[in-house]
């Protein structure tokens, strides 16, 4: 059985992106899913001086090892001021110090959700432009705008958006 990981690029305990990642993961058939939480991988703020003095923290190695052991990745990015959340960017930076191709070619369903009408489109574009140089194999991407209107009780309630996500999940599933 294939093993996938799903997580949000957020450390919010009530992350709408984590809710979306969990929902998307339930649509993938015949896989084992590990839901990850960035709060379980606390890291100091990346800096070369810290790295030179203390090395790379164990939690960066642990997260990267989980990626390497998986068969696929579902990631929903939070958008903070048009970019990655600080928590995600910090983890991303630490892992890139271990392996510049940190996504390891794993098939990835890349998503974003936001309460606004653009659905995290800016952070998705940043990630799509950057991840390919970091071993990313983005096989599908999805944006959910107006989260509070389109998502309820653990699922997407807008039929067109839900159908779109299911089509993207099918593409992801075929790549596993």
N, C-alpha and C positions, 0 to 999 in steps of 0.2 A: 504494500500500500504506500502511495506517495505521501510525503509529509510537507505541508505548507505552513508558512508563518503569516500572521496577519497582525498589523499594528498601525498605530497612528503616529504621525510625526508631531506629537504633542505630549506634554506631561500633565495636561488638565485631567483631573479626576472625573470630570463630566464631559470629556471630549466628544464633540459631535463627529469628529473624524474617526475616533475609535468605534463609535456606534456604527458608522458606515462600513468600516473595515470588518467588523464582526458580521454584519449583515451579508456583505459580499462573500465572506468565507463560508457562510451557511449554504450558499448557492453552488459551491463547488462539490461535486459528487465523488464519493469513494476515495476520500483523502482523510488523513489525520491532520487536524488543525491545531497549531499552538498559537494562542493569542498572547502577544507580548505587550508589556507596559513599560514605557521609558522610565517610569518611576522605580522600577526594579533594577535599573542599571545606572545608579547615580554616579556621576563623574564630575571631577573638578573642571573648571573652565579651561579649555585648551589654551596652552601657551608653550612656546618652545623652551622657555626658561623652566617651567614646571616639568616638562618632559625630560629635559637634560638633568634635572635634579632628582626626579623620582621615577622616571621611566613611564611607560604607558600603563594606565590603570587596568586591573584585572577585568573590570566590567566591560571595557572596550573589547578586550579579547573574547570575553564570553559572548557578547552580542554577535561579533563577527563569526565566531564558531557556530552559532545557531544559524546564521545565514548560510554558511558553507554546508551545514548538515541538511539544509532544507532542499526541497525539490522546486519550490516556487515561493514568491513573495507577493502578498497583498499589502500595499502601503497606501494609507490615506493621509495626505499632508495638510496640516493646519497652515493657514496663511496669516502671518503677522506682519503688518505694514508692507505687504506685497512680496514677502520672502518667507523662507523657512522659519519655524519657531526656533528660539534660541536652544531649547533642549534638544531638538532634532539636529540642528546644525552642529552643536557641540559633539554629539555622538558621531555624526558623520565625519567631522574633522578628526576625532580620535581614531576611528576605524581606518581612515585613509592613511594614517601614519603607520599602520600595520601592513595594509595591503591597498595599494592604489587602485586596484580593480575590485574593490570591496563587495560589489554586488555579484561577483563571480559568475556572470552569465546566466544567472537564474531567471527563468521567466517571471515577469513582474506585471501585475495589474496595479497601475499607478492611479491614484484617485485624489480628489480634494473635495471638501464640502465647506460651505460657509453660510452664515445667515443672510449674506448679501446676494445680489442678483448675478454676480460673476462666478460664484461657486469655486473660488480659489484658483481661477484661471491663470493668474499671474505666477503663483508658486508652481503650478503644474508646468508652465512653459519653462521656468527656470530649471526645474528638475529634469524635464525631457531634454533640455539642452546640455545639462551637466552630467547626468547619470550615464549616458552612453560612453563617456570617456572614463568612467569609473567601473566598467564591467557590467553596466546595466543592460538588460535585455527586456525593454518595455514592449510587451506584446499587445497591450491595450491600455487605454486611459479613459477616465470617467470623471466628470465634474458634476456635483450636485449643488445647484444654487438654491437659495431660499430654504435652507434646511428645515427651519421650523414649520414651514408650510408643506414641505414635501416628504417629511419623515415622521412617523409616529409608531409607537408600540413596537420598536425594533425593526421596522421595515420602511421602504419607500412606498408612499401612498399615491403618488402621482403615477398613473399607468404608463405614460410615455417614458418618463425617467426610469421607472422600474424595468420596462422592456429593454431600454437602452443598456442598463447595467447588466441585465441577464445575457444580452448578446455579447457584451464585453467579457463576462465571466466565461461564456462558452469558448471564446477565442483563447482566453487564458488556460482553460481546462485542456484544450487540444495541445497546448505547448508543454504540458507537464510530462 
